[in-house]
Amino acid sequence: MQSNQPYGKRRHTLRTHNDDHSIPAGNGIAYGVGCWPMEGQEGLGFRYFRILTNGNNSGGDNRPFCSGLEFWGTLTDTTPA
């Protein structure tokens, strides 16, 4: 997952998952749920987010499947001074 700060062009990688098996798949489990902290981003505010795939999913193809997404944090004012 990547994001950029308001009025900024640099993207920050918030979280990378490589060969991640934290969400159960297969064995009759149709859907899984995961939750991950975005560490190392304290004090930064973000406005836009994007999810990128970097390989095949647990089903063996490269299609991202997401039925919901929630962000938790502190809402800050991003108006330039």
C-alpha positions in Angstrom: 0.0 0.0 0.0 1.3 3.4 -0.9 0.2 6.9 -0.2 1.4 10.5 -0.8 1.1 13.5 1.4 -1.2 16.4 0.4 0.5 18.7 -2.1 3.4 16.3 -2.4 4.5 14.1 -5.3 6.6 11.6 -3.4 4.8 8.3 -2.6 5.5 6.6 0.7 5.3 2.8 0.9 3.2 2.2 4.0 3.2 -1.6 4.0 4.7 -4.3 1.8 3.5 -7.9 1.9 5.8 -10.5 0.2 4.7 -14.2 0.4 2.3 -13.2 3.1 0.2 -16.0 4.6 -1.4 -14.0 7.4 -4.9 -14.2 5.8 -6.1 -17.8 5.7 -6.9 -19.2 2.2 -7.9 -22.5 0.8 -9.1 -25.5 2.9 -12.7 -24.3 2.4 -12.1 -20.8 3.7 -13.7 -18.4 1.1 -12.9 -15.1 2.8 -10.2 -13.9 5.2 -9.7 -10.8 7.2 -6.4 -9.1 8.0 -5.2 -6.1 10.0 -1.7 -4.5 9.8 -0.2 -1.4 11.4 1.5 1.2 9.3 4.7 1.7 11.3 7.2 4.4 10.8 4.8 7.0 9.5 4.2 8.9 12.7 3.6 12.6 12.2 2.9 12.3 8.5 -0.5 13.0 7.0 -1.7 11.3 3.9 -4.6 12.1 1.5 -4.5 9.5 -1.3 -3.9 5.8 -1.1 -3.3 3.1 -3.6 -3.0 -0.7 -3.4 -0.5 -2.4 -5.7 0.0 -6.1 -6.5 3.5 -7.4 -6.7 2.8 -11.0 -7.5 0.2 -13.7 -7.5 -2.5 -13.9 -4.9 -3.3 -17.1 -2.9 -5.5 -18.3 -5.8 -2.5 -18.2 -8.2 -3.5 -15.2 -10.3 -2.6 -11.5 -10.1 -6.0 -10.0 -9.5 -6.5 -8.1 -6.3 -9.6 -8.9 -4.4 -10.8 -6.5 -1.7 -14.3 -6.3 -0.3 -13.6 -3.6 2.3 -11.0 -1.3 3.5 -10.8 0.8 6.7 -8.3 3.4 7.9 -7.9 4.3 11.5 -5.9 7.3 12.8 -6.1 11.0 13.5 -7.7 13.4 11.1 -5.4 16.5 10.6 -5.7 19.8 8.8 -3.7 19.7 5.5 -4.4 23.3 4.4 -1.1 24.9 3.4 0.0 27.8 5.6 
